């Protein structure tokens, strides 16, 4: 494995320092392009030479220098001559070249590869949107929304003692004087090193960390290797899809019926992973010995004697660590997601009540997502609120939701903020305060490796992450709302889901998912189905997190659903927006065998809102019984009961359609939830749901946004009815 590029010095950093950056000495050269400016500076001459050698792609003769001479919006992290020579020194010290110069390469292919890497890693192309000025950079340890020309995400670090200090990928310093230079076609930020993220994959990093206690991850690395997961974590790209895309075997979808944009097929199908890691320091405190002395058997003994896995029938305590029922495998795989999730997307803030994404206001009400972990199918909850002071895993606070102690007859607080209290434990737990959750640390806090990994991302955590009996019970005693995107790892891995940052991505720019290839592993799409993803950024749509899925045509598709946390009677609900007048009608099927599923009730008519049925130019009464909440508890509960008898519920009170707005989607009659399934479900079981059009109109749209799992103790609780959030 290639030698890792690690920081040569320690930098103390802190989140959220960008507002203090000094911009008083900003240079403005509105009469020059980026290429012209660079050519005028002798200390960029080596970089300019490389720009003139490197083509913009493998199939183009246009050079990157020509690209930077034309109109556009480019962000260029320009290395000086000294930076380029220092990089060649590094390659020589590693034995990759024979001398620290371009003559030190033993093959033209290797030299060309390094030249391309230096150039491609240094440039972001914003397309039609503005390039990145310093003040537009993401927060500490967050990634730019755009990939660079090398298809990699760059991460930003800020200094705590000197907030004006900025680094890329923790190691490359941006020059304080020569940055934020405004040109006709973008910005230049001079860097004092070459941006060279490693091309090594997560499995390769794991193997390296297992031998390197200084990484801070050595114990977990040994555990991952013992479970035989290294090869799986080295998966990077679907080469079959690459060949099909390049040969034209897959095509963009037809025009979307409402937005008249073709559904652009993704160029790549990358695999990705997120790994949450207890630091070596935590393991040393728990087991009382240095990390390098902690063995796999030490950890297995620790897990066995804890008794935390005894509640799972069939748990094995042998040395067959590759078995998903083995205690070590259960522990390790609960730390792994099969999608690469940047810090800015661990919790997706967008249009929740009290938050304005465009103004980057502080978190407001709790926002959470639920992801299925690898190995034994289980749910992991990501969470952040104003009160949490950071991102947590499996946090379960008591919320001021107008129920229980906050009901109208008592405190009557119904703002959905944390109360400062946590529920009692329900079953075995890893520690007494488990319901407060496991905090996701910054690399600075943890003192751990922050390397950029080509197919994954690693987060240090502050406590042991275990899917305990208490965690499962807490999840099932609360409503589980799952954005449909959480079920499609490919959307996150290929930068499709919530692809937004400081620039606008818009309602259009539809993305298409092919029918003739299983691009999304969890969805089987049959012929006649046009599957669109719409980012919905800044569109004032009423959707959870702003985006939605439109499935158009004589569609027929089957989705694999996430697992439930514990056995019991559940309702499965489906969020619907009926405002469009081209919605469709679908028969729903549900079961454990994707090839033999019984129908779940009568067809679901997505044209039906709370008050009206919207069908083309015709509007008729829906007779669902929707009425706006008026604050009278008896009235509001009666409306809820009346709608539930017809399989409907009002939309949640948690988000708005206007960023920073106060009118929630619950106040719109055409926003509803449908109770599509009510049945007994068991954990660790795969469940599938199928939607099949019952209308013959090929231009009708099936709308999809989010699902809910709601246990009977939540929706049918006489003492504490389900809240409106």
MIGU-373898 format. One record per residue (C-alpha): residue in one letter; x, y, z. Coordinates in Angstrom, 3 decimals, m for minus. Layout:
! residues N
R  r         X         Y         Z
R  a         X         Y         Z
...
END
This chain:
! residues 725
R  r         X         Y         Z
R  x     0.000     0.000     0.000
R  x     1.224     3.481    m0.788
R  x     2.577     5.487     2.083
R  x    m0.061     7.644     3.730
R  x     0.147    11.407     3.449
R  x    m0.185    12.553     7.039
R  x     0.142    16.007     8.496
R  x     3.719    16.961     9.324
R  x     2.548    19.224    12.067
R  x    m0.333    19.456    14.525
R  x    m2.945    22.106    13.897
R  x    m5.484    23.063    16.524
R  x    m8.823    23.721    14.854
R  x   m12.356    24.675    15.762
R  x   m15.706    24.609    13.985
R  x   m17.509    27.699    12.822
R  x   m14.613    30.175    12.603
R  x   m15.247    31.413     9.070
R  x   m17.180    34.479    10.210
R  x   m13.966    35.883    11.742
R  x   m11.853    35.642     8.606
R  x   m10.143    38.872     7.578
R  x   m11.100    39.861     4.035
R  x    m9.927    43.477     4.125
R  x    m6.950    42.852     1.836
R  x    m8.874    41.084    m0.912
R  x    m7.420    41.435    m4.403
R  x    m9.729    42.198    m7.314
R  x    m8.614    41.642   m10.926
R  x   m11.834    41.886   m12.894
R  x    m9.967    42.416   m16.164
R  x    m8.053    39.128   m16.084
R  x    m8.933    35.469   m16.311
R  x    m7.493    32.947   m13.891
R  x    m5.058    31.723   m16.547
R  x    m3.841    35.262   m17.274
R  x    m3.307    36.055   m13.613
R  x    m1.321    32.871   m13.028
R  x     0.834    33.484   m16.101
R  x     1.794    36.921   m14.755
R  x     3.234    35.457   m11.535
R  x     6.603    33.746   m11.816
R  x     6.043    31.796    m8.595
R  x     3.168    29.932   m10.333
R  x     5.192    29.091   m13.462
R  x     5.442    25.359   m12.721
R  x     1.707    25.123   m12.063
R  x     0.981    27.068   m15.271
R  x     3.187    24.632   m17.197
R  x     1.178    21.697   m15.840
R  x    m2.109    23.425   m16.685
R  x    m0.913    23.652   m20.287
R  x    m0.018    19.956   m20.400
R  x    m3.039    18.338   m18.763
R  x    m6.221    17.820   m20.842
R  x    m9.603    18.444   m19.241
R  x   m10.522    14.782   m19.750
R  x    m9.308    11.581   m21.374
R  x   m11.442    12.222   m24.449
R  x   m10.600    15.917   m24.945
R  x    m7.578    17.738   m26.383
R  x    m8.532    20.968   m24.618
R  x    m6.091    21.707   m21.810
R  x    m7.029    22.870   m18.324
R  x    m5.160    26.114   m19.031
R  x    m7.494    26.754   m21.957
R  x   m10.433    25.978   m19.673
R  x    m9.235    28.577   m17.151
R  x    m8.867    31.095   m19.972
R  x   m12.549    30.853   m20.850
R  x   m15.749    31.994   m19.177
R  x   m16.879    30.046   m16.142
R  x   m16.858    29.904   m12.376
R  x   m13.730    28.155   m11.120
R  x   m12.211    27.875    m7.661
R  x    m8.473    27.284    m8.005
R  x    m6.182    26.255    m5.154
R  x    m2.966    27.246    m6.896
R  x     0.291    25.714    m5.617
R  x     3.486    27.768    m5.846
R  x     6.663    26.502    m7.472
R  x     8.041    25.756    m4.006
R  x     4.927    23.727    m3.183
R  x     5.269    21.615    m6.331
R  x     8.967    20.977    m5.680
R  x     8.247    20.036    m2.048
R  x     5.724    17.504    m3.322
R  x     8.326    15.968    m5.637
R  x    10.677    15.804    m2.636
R  x     8.001    13.824    m0.804
R  x     7.576    11.387    m3.703
R  x    11.333    10.889    m3.823
R  x    11.546    10.278    m0.066
R  x     8.873     7.613    m0.456
R  x    10.880     5.910    m3.211
R  x     8.222     6.580    m5.845
R  x    10.646     8.573    m8.024
R  x    14.433     8.399    m8.309
R  x    15.148    12.109    m7.789
R  x    13.075    15.147    m6.690
R  x    12.362    16.409   m10.194
R  x    10.184    15.544   m13.181
R  x    13.145    13.566   m14.553
R  x    12.847    11.187   m11.613
R  x     9.879     9.287   m13.039
R  x    10.688     5.901   m14.492
R  x     7.720     5.936   m16.867
R  x     5.778     8.557   m18.819
R  x     2.550     7.027   m17.541
R  x     3.486     7.635   m13.903
R  x     4.575    11.205   m14.623
R  x     1.375    11.956   m16.547
R  x    m0.665    10.523   m13.665
R  x     1.012    12.798   m11.096
R  x     0.646    15.844   m13.363
R  x    m3.070    15.170   m13.742
R  x    m3.483    14.606   m10.007
R  x    m1.831    17.927    m9.120
R  x    m4.040    19.828   m11.567
R  x    m7.349    17.994   m11.111
R  x    m7.189    18.074    m7.297
R  x    m6.669    21.850    m7.325
R  x    m9.799    22.966    m9.214
R  x   m13.526    23.110    m8.478
R  x   m15.896    23.936   m11.331
R  x   m19.151    25.543   m10.128
R  x   m20.803    25.413   m13.543
R  x   m23.384    28.209   m13.792
R  x   m23.092    29.145   m10.110
R  x   m20.530    31.385    m8.365
R  x   m17.111    30.046    m7.435
R  x   m16.052    29.824    m3.783
R  x   m14.799    32.915    m2.042
R  x   m13.287    32.379     1.411
R  x   m16.518    33.369     3.158
R  x   m18.379    30.746     1.127
R  x   m16.207    27.893     2.388
R  x   m17.967    25.151     4.392
R  x   m17.734    24.851     8.166
R  x   m14.885    23.206    10.042
R  x   m14.224    19.604     8.931
R  x   m17.070    19.850     6.414
R  x   m16.609    19.154     2.724
R  x   m17.207    21.420    m0.249
R  x   m20.495    20.604    m1.919
R  x   m18.683    20.212    m5.241
R  x   m16.152    17.563    m6.104
R  x   m12.899    18.696    m7.694
R  x   m11.884    17.730   m11.230
R  x   m10.544    14.492    m9.754
R  x   m14.057    13.680    m8.480
R  x   m12.945    14.040    m4.850
R  x   m14.467    16.057    m2.019
R  x   m12.083    18.468    m0.253
R  x   m12.421    19.129     3.480
R  x   m11.804    22.457     5.249
R  x   m10.090    22.981     8.612
R  x    m9.866    26.250    10.582
R  x    m7.514    27.335    13.360
R  x    m8.741    27.843    16.919
R  x    m6.039    30.216    18.107
R  x    m5.871    31.834    14.685
R  x    m9.309    31.674    13.028
R  x    m7.788    33.301     9.960
R  x    m5.810    30.098     9.355
R  x    m7.376    27.768     6.802
R  x    m6.190    24.367     5.596
R  x    m7.455    21.988     2.943
R  x    m7.618    18.326     3.993
R  x    m5.853    19.314     7.238
R  x    m2.397    19.438     5.609
R  x    m2.383    22.102     2.880
R  x    m2.202    25.699     4.131
R  x    m3.977    28.485     2.237
R  x    m1.795    31.575     2.041
R  x    m3.277    34.375     4.175
R  x    m2.289    37.122     1.757
R  x    m2.862    35.635    m1.682
R  x    m6.363    34.236    m1.304
R  x    m9.811    35.342    m2.330
R  x    m8.336    36.824    m5.514
R  x   m11.281    37.729    m7.732
R  x   m10.888    37.138   m11.488
R  x   m13.346    37.337   m14.351
R  x   m13.969    33.604   m14.191
R  x   m13.578    32.705   m10.529
R  x   m11.284    32.803    m7.519
R  x    m7.667    31.897    m6.819
R  x    m6.507    30.786    m3.377
R  x    m2.736    30.269    m3.182
R  x    m1.760    27.095    m1.322
R  x     1.594    26.255     0.222
R  x     1.404    22.570    m0.670
R  x     0.022    20.256    m3.311
R  x    m3.464    18.912    m2.597
R  x    m2.958    15.162    m2.890
R  x    m5.660    13.122    m1.143
R  x    m4.763     9.458    m0.885
R  x    m6.276     7.068    m3.412
R  x    m6.259     4.299    m0.817
R  x    m9.554     2.727     0.154
R  x   m11.092     2.206     3.565
R  x   m10.031    m1.442     3.761
R  x    m6.436    m0.436     3.023
R  x    m6.558     2.255     5.695
R  x    m7.939    m0.319     8.154
R  x    m4.970    m2.598     7.497
R  x    m2.592     0.333     8.002
R  x    m4.297     1.552    11.197
R  x    m4.205    m1.931    12.735
R  x    m0.395    m1.609    12.726
R  x    m0.341     2.058    13.753
R  x    m1.509     2.961    17.280
R  x    m0.712     6.624    16.580
R  x    m3.705     6.720    14.227
R  x    m6.025     6.507    17.231
R  x    m8.059     3.750    15.509
R  x    m5.827     0.682    15.913
R  x    m8.137    m1.368    18.158
R  x   m11.198    m0.990    15.931
R  x    m9.022    m1.657    12.885
R  x    m7.982    m5.010    14.373
R  x   m11.633    m5.861    15.034
R  x   m12.713    m5.018    11.480
R  x    m9.925    m7.194    10.088
R  x   m10.883   m10.085    12.390
R  x   m14.428    m9.976    10.985
R  x   m13.074   m10.341     7.447
R  x   m14.502    m7.039     6.241
R  x   m11.409    m5.514     4.643
R  x   m12.148    m6.710     1.108
R  x   m15.736    m5.456     1.328
R  x   m14.516    m2.047     2.489
R  x   m12.188    m1.795    m0.499
R  x   m15.119    m1.669    m2.940
R  x   m14.878     1.567    m4.896
R  x   m16.609     1.606    m8.270
R  x   m18.975    m0.543   m10.304
R  x   m16.891    m1.200   m13.420
R  x   m19.812    m2.821   m15.240
R  x   m21.764     0.423   m14.942
R  x   m18.707     2.373   m16.141
R  x   m18.548     0.291   m19.317
R  x   m22.285     0.560   m19.927
R  x   m22.266     4.325   m19.447
R  x   m19.263     4.913   m21.728
R  x   m20.630     2.620   m24.433
R  x   m24.039     4.295   m24.395
R  x   m25.926     1.218   m23.212
R  x   m27.806     3.398   m20.728
R  x   m29.540     6.610   m21.698
R  x   m31.025     9.596   m19.924
R  x   m34.685     9.275   m19.025
R  x   m37.326    11.024   m21.099
R  x   m38.409    14.542   m20.194
R  x   m40.094    14.908   m16.829
R  x   m43.764    15.596   m17.506
R  x   m43.921    18.669   m15.239
R  x   m40.436    20.194   m15.482
R  x   m39.573    19.218   m19.070
R  x   m36.041    18.235   m18.158
R  x   m34.539    14.885   m19.067
R  x   m33.594    12.621   m16.175
R  x   m29.792    12.712   m16.298
R  x   m28.289     9.283   m15.681
R  x   m25.344     9.242   m13.211
R  x   m21.920     8.972   m14.830
R  x   m20.553     6.664   m12.118
R  x   m21.772     4.121    m9.607
R  x   m19.424     4.476    m6.664
R  x   m19.542     2.448    m3.475
R  x   m18.963     4.158    m0.162
R  x   m18.789     3.565     3.577
R  x   m19.073     5.413     6.866
R  x   m17.305     4.009     9.920
R  x   m17.897     5.263    13.472
R  x   m14.965     4.419    15.738
R  x   m14.335     4.269    19.463
R  x   m10.875     5.775    19.862
R  x    m7.916     3.816    21.208
R  x    m7.998     6.095    24.233
R  x   m11.531     4.886    25.059
R  x   m10.496     1.245    24.685
R  x    m7.460     1.793    26.895
R  x    m9.633     3.270    29.645
R  x   m12.118     0.395    29.392
R  x    m9.634    m2.484    29.271
R  x    m6.790    m0.983    31.280
R  x    m3.949    m1.652    28.872
R  x    m2.208     0.122    25.975
R  x    m3.921    m0.039    22.597
R  x    m1.065    m2.018    21.018
R  x    m1.546    m4.725    23.682
R  x    m5.331    m5.023    23.272
R  x    m6.157    m8.191    21.341
R  x    m9.290    m9.323    19.538
R  x    m9.878   m11.901    22.309
R  x    m9.672    m9.128    24.923
R  x   m12.471    m7.285    23.199
R  x   m14.545   m10.453    22.705
R  x   m14.258   m11.228    26.435
R  x   m15.281    m7.650    27.186
R  x   m18.350    m7.940    24.946
R  x   m19.307   m11.390    26.248
R  x   m19.119   m10.450    29.937
R  x   m21.109    m7.246    29.308
R  x   m24.202    m9.323    28.518
R  x   m25.389    m6.593    26.132
R  x   m25.967    m9.022    23.269
R  x   m27.765   m11.758    25.184
R  x   m31.187   m10.326    24.269
R  x   m30.618   m11.272    20.609
R  x   m31.594   m14.884    20.067
R  x   m28.848   m16.842    18.366
R  x   m25.913   m14.645    19.416
R  x   m22.677   m16.639    19.085
R  x   m19.622   m16.270    21.310
R  x   m17.223   m18.436    19.312
R  x   m14.282   m17.426    17.110
R  x   m16.235   m17.439    13.853
R  x   m16.037   m13.657    13.629
R  x   m17.253   m13.572    10.039
R  x   m20.681   m14.890    11.078
R  x   m23.153   m12.017    11.360
R  x   m24.566   m13.584    14.560
R  x   m21.137   m13.596    16.221
R  x   m20.918   m11.083    19.072
R  x   m17.855    m9.352    17.607
R  x   m19.433    m9.156    14.158
R  x   m22.615    m7.693    15.644
R  x   m20.587    m5.070    17.479
R  x   m18.362    m4.083    14.551
R  x   m20.968    m3.986    11.796
R  x   m23.233    m1.729    13.859
R  x   m20.514     0.911    13.354
R  x   m20.655     0.610     9.551
R  x   m22.967     2.128     6.943
R  x   m22.709     1.266     3.261
R  x   m22.813     4.897     2.238
R  x   m20.205     7.613     2.500
R  x   m21.824    10.443     4.468
R  x   m19.928    13.723     4.867
R  x   m20.193    15.513     8.222
R  x   m22.512    18.121     6.706
R  x   m24.948    15.344     5.738
R  x   m24.889    13.165     8.865
R  x   m27.916    15.232     9.808
R  x   m29.514    16.999     6.851
R  x   m30.749    20.421     7.909
R  x   m32.863    22.215     5.362
R  x   m36.456    23.317     5.984
R  x   m37.215    22.311     9.562
R  x   m39.274    24.737    11.637
R  x   m37.127    27.568    12.975
R  x   m34.193    26.970    10.629
R  x   m33.114    28.830     7.505
R  x   m30.657    26.900     5.364
R  x   m29.670    29.830     3.180
R  x   m28.705    31.916     6.225
R  x   m26.950    29.031     8.018
R  x   m28.849    29.691    11.235
R  x   m28.211    27.557    14.328
R  x   m30.021    24.201    14.556
R  x   m33.567    24.491    15.864
R  x   m35.873    21.542    16.489
R  x   m34.390    18.028    16.477
R  x   m33.556    16.585    13.085
R  x   m32.796    12.902    12.703
R  x   m32.227    10.276    10.067
R  x   m32.281     6.489    10.332
R  x   m29.865     4.245     8.416
R  x   m29.616     0.477     8.156
R  x   m26.223    m0.730     9.302
R  x   m24.151    m3.449     7.693
R  x   m24.233    m7.034     8.967
R  x   m27.290    m8.021    10.993
R  x   m29.965    m5.540     9.793
R  x   m30.473    m2.849    12.446
R  x   m31.234     0.869    12.554
R  x   m28.794     3.603    13.559
R  x   m30.172     7.049    14.368
R  x   m28.258    10.265    13.578
R  x   m29.471    13.326    15.481
R  x   m28.842    17.023    16.061
R  x   m30.810    19.797    17.763
R  x   m30.174    23.243    19.196
R  x   m29.746    21.731    22.649
R  x   m27.575    18.754    21.699
R  x   m24.534    20.905    20.883
R  x   m23.313    18.580    18.178
R  x   m24.225    15.461    16.213
R  x   m25.164    12.346    18.164
R  x   m25.937     8.721    17.430
R  x   m28.947     7.094    19.119
R  x   m29.912    10.107    21.234
R  x   m33.351     9.866    22.870
R  x   m34.285    13.042    24.779
R  x   m37.697    13.873    26.200
R  x   m39.100    16.474    23.812
R  x   m41.556    19.243    24.649
R  x   m44.115    17.818    22.237
R  x   m47.425    18.795    23.869
R  x   m47.866    15.324    25.307
R  x   m47.319    13.708    28.715
R  x   m45.884    16.236    31.150
R  x   m46.119    18.894    28.416
R  x   m49.791    18.296    27.599
R  x   m52.388    21.115    27.745
R  x   m53.499    19.963    31.184
R  x   m49.958    20.386    32.565
R  x   m47.057    22.510    31.287
R  x   m48.642    22.986    27.848
R  x   m45.307    23.403    26.042
R  x   m45.411    22.244    22.465
R  x   m42.361    23.608    20.643
R  x   m40.631    20.239    20.046
R  x   m37.357    21.302    21.650
R  x   m35.388    19.174    24.086
R  x   m36.602    19.445    27.660
R  x   m33.258    18.635    29.274
R  x   m34.669    15.312    30.471
R  x   m34.168    11.786    29.175
R  x   m36.489     8.780    29.496
R  x   m35.814     5.883    31.825
R  x   m33.808     3.015    30.423
R  x   m35.830     0.183    28.934
R  x   m33.709    m2.955    29.098
R  x   m29.959    m3.534    29.083
R  x   m27.790    m0.514    28.263
R  x   m24.102     0.172    27.701
R  x   m23.963     2.831    30.447
R  x   m26.447     4.656    32.729
R  x   m26.710     7.757    30.527
R  x   m27.092     5.846    27.268
R  x   m30.197     7.765    26.177
R  x   m28.070    10.921    25.909
R  x   m26.460     9.272    22.893
R  x   m22.967     8.840    21.495
R  x   m21.398    12.097    20.293
R  x   m19.594    12.288    16.957
R  x   m16.255    13.975    17.682
R  x   m14.128    16.189    15.496
R  x   m10.713    14.824    14.594
R  x    m9.167    17.581    16.660
R  x   m11.121    16.621    19.777
R  x   m10.264    12.969    19.334
R  x    m6.665    13.457    18.222
R  x    m7.150    10.856    15.501
R  x    m6.241    10.442    11.838
R  x    m8.227    12.725     9.530
R  x    m6.968    11.325     6.215
R  x    m9.103    11.708     3.113
R  x   m10.233     8.249     1.972
R  x   m11.351     7.675    m1.595
R  x   m14.348     5.444    m0.781
R  x   m15.162     6.183     2.823
R  x   m15.160     8.473     5.798
R  x   m14.358     7.756     9.454
R  x   m15.733     9.519    12.531
R  x   m14.336     9.161    16.055
R  x   m17.013     8.864    18.770
R  x   m16.937     9.534    22.507
R  x   m18.506     6.327    23.855
R  x   m19.286     2.731    22.978
R  x   m21.794     2.369    20.152
R  x   m23.902    m0.723    20.801
R  x   m27.342    m1.719    19.545
R  x   m28.520    m2.541    23.042
R  x   m31.913    m3.729    24.179
R  x   m32.551    m0.219    25.478
R  x   m31.710     1.367    22.100
R  x   m34.179    m0.925    20.322
R  x   m36.892    m0.242    22.883
R  x   m36.367     3.517    22.747
R  x   m36.569     3.524    18.953
R  x   m39.795     1.549    18.873
R  x   m41.393     3.731    21.552
R  x   m40.983     6.770    19.275
R  x   m42.125     7.474    15.725
R  x   m39.448     6.504    13.177
R  x   m39.559     8.797    10.154
R  x   m37.222     7.733     7.345
R  x   m36.439     9.847     4.318
R  x   m36.636     7.633     1.240
R  x   m33.063     8.641     0.370
R  x   m31.764     6.832     3.454
R  x   m32.825     3.575     1.778
R  x   m30.795     4.297    m1.361
R  x   m27.059     4.354    m0.505
R  x   m26.138     4.927    m4.143
R  x   m27.653     8.421    m4.051
R  x   m25.342     9.501    m1.245
R  x   m22.308     7.659    m2.620
R  x   m22.664     9.369    m5.979
R  x   m23.354    12.855    m4.653
R  x   m26.982    12.902    m5.811
R  x   m28.983    13.112    m2.583
R  x   m29.077    16.616    m1.037
R  x   m26.520    17.842    m3.553
R  x   m26.510    21.419    m2.377
R  x   m24.125    23.839    m0.827
R  x   m23.556    27.509    m1.233
R  x   m24.812    27.412    m4.825
R  x   m28.319    26.643    m6.092
R  x   m29.113    23.305    m7.663
R  x   m32.747    24.063    m8.279
R  x   m35.959    22.193    m8.831
R  x   m34.930    21.062   m12.256
R  x   m31.758    19.216   m13.118
R  x   m33.693    15.994   m12.679
R  x   m31.644    12.882   m12.047
R  x   m32.720     9.614   m13.597
R  x   m32.362     6.058   m12.304
R  x   m32.126     3.416   m15.076
R  x   m34.544     0.556   m15.584
R  x   m32.212    m1.859   m17.384
R  x   m29.584    m2.017   m14.616
R  x   m29.883    m2.429   m10.808
R  x   m28.278     0.939   m10.090
R  x   m30.052     1.163    m6.729
R  x   m29.584    m2.200    m5.068
R  x   m32.609    m1.852    m2.785
R  x   m35.051    m1.095    m5.614
R  x   m36.191    m3.356    m8.424
R  x   m37.489    m1.175   m11.269
R  x   m39.561    m2.828   m13.966
R  x   m39.986    m1.783   m17.582
R  x   m42.284     1.188   m18.154
R  x   m41.008     2.930   m15.014
R  x   m39.260     6.311   m15.263
R  x   m37.658     6.938   m11.867
R  x   m36.695    10.602   m11.231
R  x   m34.951    12.253    m8.286
R  x   m35.597    16.005    m7.888
R  x   m33.249    17.953    m5.575
R  x   m35.856    20.649    m4.967
R  x   m33.309    23.116    m3.604
R  x   m34.788    26.614    m3.004
R  x   m38.076    25.640    m4.652
R  x   m40.407    26.125    m1.665
R  x   m41.664    22.583    m2.007
R  x   m43.373    21.061     1.014
R  x   m41.163    17.980     1.202
R  x   m39.063    16.606     4.035
R  x   m35.506    17.903     3.391
R  x   m36.834    19.617     0.249
R  x   m36.325    16.813    m2.276
R  x   m38.654    14.200    m3.753
R  x   m38.937    11.240    m6.089
R  x   m41.283    11.169    m9.078
R  x   m41.943     7.816   m10.697
R  x   m43.721     8.320   m14.004
R  x   m45.403     6.016   m16.498
R  x   m46.970     2.571   m16.251
R  x   m44.665     2.050   m13.300
R  x   m44.043    m1.043   m11.228
R  x   m41.213    m1.049    m8.678
R  x   m40.335    m2.842    m5.456
R  x   m38.345    m1.387    m2.544
R  x   m36.544    m3.124     0.270
R  x   m37.533    m1.444     3.526
R  x   m35.327    m0.901     6.587
R  x   m35.701    m3.252     9.579
R  x   m37.800    m2.540    12.649
R  x   m36.035    m2.294    16.037
R  x   m38.170    m4.820    17.912
R  x   m41.152    m7.122    17.381
R  x   m44.643    m5.688    17.549
R  x   m47.656    m4.277    15.751
R  x   m46.664    m1.398    13.462
R  x   m48.207     1.040    11.059
R  x   m46.173     1.808     7.940
R  x   m47.074     5.266     6.669
R  x   m46.300     7.080     3.468
R  x   m45.953    10.871     3.090
R  x   m47.909    12.377     0.193
R  x   m48.007    15.820    m1.444
R  x   m51.110    16.108    m3.630
R  x   m50.689    19.679    m4.886
R  x   m49.651    18.586    m8.372
R  x   m52.581    17.831   m10.653
R  x   m50.821    14.956   m12.411
R  x   m50.506    12.507    m9.522
R  x   m51.339     8.852   m10.058
R  x   m52.915     5.907    m8.287
R  x   m51.057     2.772    m7.193
R  x   m51.778    m0.635    m5.776
R  x   m49.537    m1.320    m2.776
R  x   m48.146    m4.787    m2.024
R  x   m46.239    m5.747     1.120
R  x   m44.438    m8.847     2.393
R  x   m41.205   m10.699     3.084
R  x   m40.863   m12.340    m0.350
R  x   m40.336    m9.712    m3.039
R  x   m41.652   m12.116    m5.675
R  x   m44.862   m13.079    m3.849
R  x   m46.450   m10.177    m1.990
R  x   m50.158    m9.823    m1.253
R  x   m51.972    m6.560    m1.949
R  x   m52.129    m4.175     1.003
R  x   m55.657    m2.772     0.932
R  x   m57.283    m0.866    m1.905
R  x   m55.205     1.216    m4.351
R  x   m53.629     4.369    m2.889
R  x   m54.939     7.417    m4.751
R  x   m52.283    10.151    m4.676
R  x   m54.746    12.608    m6.196
R  x   m56.671    12.668    m2.917
R  x   m55.805    15.464    m0.498
R  x   m57.294    16.258     2.873
R  x   m60.079    18.394     1.393
R  x   m60.017    17.896    m2.360
R  x   m59.201    15.441    m5.084
R  x   m56.945    17.119    m7.658
R  x   m57.298    15.416   m11.046
R  x   m56.098    17.521   m13.948
R  x   m58.380    20.527   m14.216
R  x   m61.071    18.879   m12.108
R  x   m61.273    19.480    m8.346
R  x   m63.802    17.564    m6.255
R  x   m64.349    16.990    m2.537
R  x   m62.221    14.197    m1.100
R  x   m64.427    13.530     1.945
R  x   m61.372    12.705     4.032
R  x   m62.411    15.023     6.847
R  x   m59.389    17.342     7.065
R  x   m59.788    20.445     9.221
R  x   m57.068    22.794    10.382
R  x   m55.951    22.534    14.018
R  x   m57.600    25.219    16.131
R  x   m55.939    24.585    19.495
R  x   m58.974    22.885    20.994
R  x   m57.671    19.472    22.045
R  x   m61.003    17.657    21.688
R  x   m61.635    19.146    18.241
R  x   m58.155    18.335    16.956
R  x   m58.272    14.767    18.285
R  x   m61.681    14.224    16.690
R  x   m60.330    15.330    13.306
R  x   m57.383    12.944    13.714
R  x   m59.679    10.015    14.520
R  x   m62.007    10.818    11.612
R  x   m59.145    10.923     9.116
R  x   m57.535     7.748    10.484
R  x   m60.692     5.744     9.834
R  x   m60.094     6.461     6.138
R  x   m56.389     5.688     6.268
R  x   m55.287     9.337     6.291
R  x   m53.384    11.558     8.705
R  x   m52.367    15.195     8.601
R  x   m48.805    16.013     7.645
R  x   m46.263    16.552    10.445
R  x   m45.710    19.913    12.114
R  x   m41.912    19.688    11.828
R  x   m41.060    21.535     8.621
R  x   m42.140    24.318     6.306
R  x   m42.092    24.938     2.582
R  x   m40.470    28.377     2.902
R  x   m36.990    28.392     4.421
R  x   m37.279    30.141     7.764
R  x   m41.077    30.202     7.516
R  x   m43.529    29.651    10.346
R  x   m46.409    27.945     8.505
R  x   m45.766    24.220     8.665
R  x   m46.809    21.568     6.155
R  x   m49.400    20.339     8.660
R  x   m51.419    23.464     7.871
R  x   m51.838    22.529     4.188
R  x   m54.781    20.287     3.333
R  x   m53.002    18.733     0.334
R  x   m50.183    17.441     2.550
R  x   m51.121    14.131     4.196
R  x   m49.791    10.822     5.423
R  x   m51.305     7.514     4.317
R  x   m51.464     4.442     6.537
R  x   m50.560     1.817     3.944
R  x   m49.791    m1.197     6.169
R  x   m50.775    m2.222     9.693
R  x   m49.294    m5.553    10.722
R  x   m47.002    m7.424    13.089
R  x   m43.309    m6.993    12.229
R  x   m40.186    m8.631    13.614
R  x   m36.578    m7.390    13.765
R  x   m33.740    m8.685    11.517
R  x   m36.322    m9.529     8.846
R  x   m36.297    m8.144     5.304
R  x   m39.572    m6.502     4.266
R  x   m40.510    m5.268     0.803
R  x   m43.096    m2.843    m0.536
R  x   m44.243    m2.708    m4.134
R  x   m46.052     0.113    m5.938
R  x   m47.821    m0.633    m9.218
R  x   m49.749     1.893   m11.288
R  x   m53.438     1.187   m11.814
R  x   m53.867     4.040   m14.299
R  x   m53.005     3.757   m17.986
R  x   m51.858     7.361   m18.395
R  x   m48.096     7.276   m19.079
R  x   m47.666    10.882   m17.873
R  x   m49.011    10.390   m14.364
R  x   m46.588    10.857   m11.436
R  x   m46.156     8.704    m8.365
R  x   m44.822    10.915    m5.552
R  x   m42.442     9.615    m2.871
R  x   m40.790    11.461     0.004
R  x   m40.640     9.616     3.343
R  x   m41.912     6.591     5.271
R  x   m42.842     6.165     8.929
R  x   m42.668     3.120    11.191
R  x   m44.970     3.647    14.159
R  x   m45.458     1.017    16.859
R  x   m48.881     0.451    18.441
R  x   m47.667     1.862    21.764
R  x   m47.189     5.186    19.948
R  x   m50.239     5.462    17.685
R  x   m52.664     3.781    20.085
R  x   m51.570     5.094    23.462
R  x   m54.573     6.207    25.562
R  x   m52.398     7.938    28.173
R  x   m50.109     9.835    25.808
R  x   m51.493    10.134    22.252
R  x   m49.094    10.502    19.340
R  x   m47.862    14.087    18.961
R  x   m48.393    16.300    15.907
R  x   m44.701    16.564    15.032
END
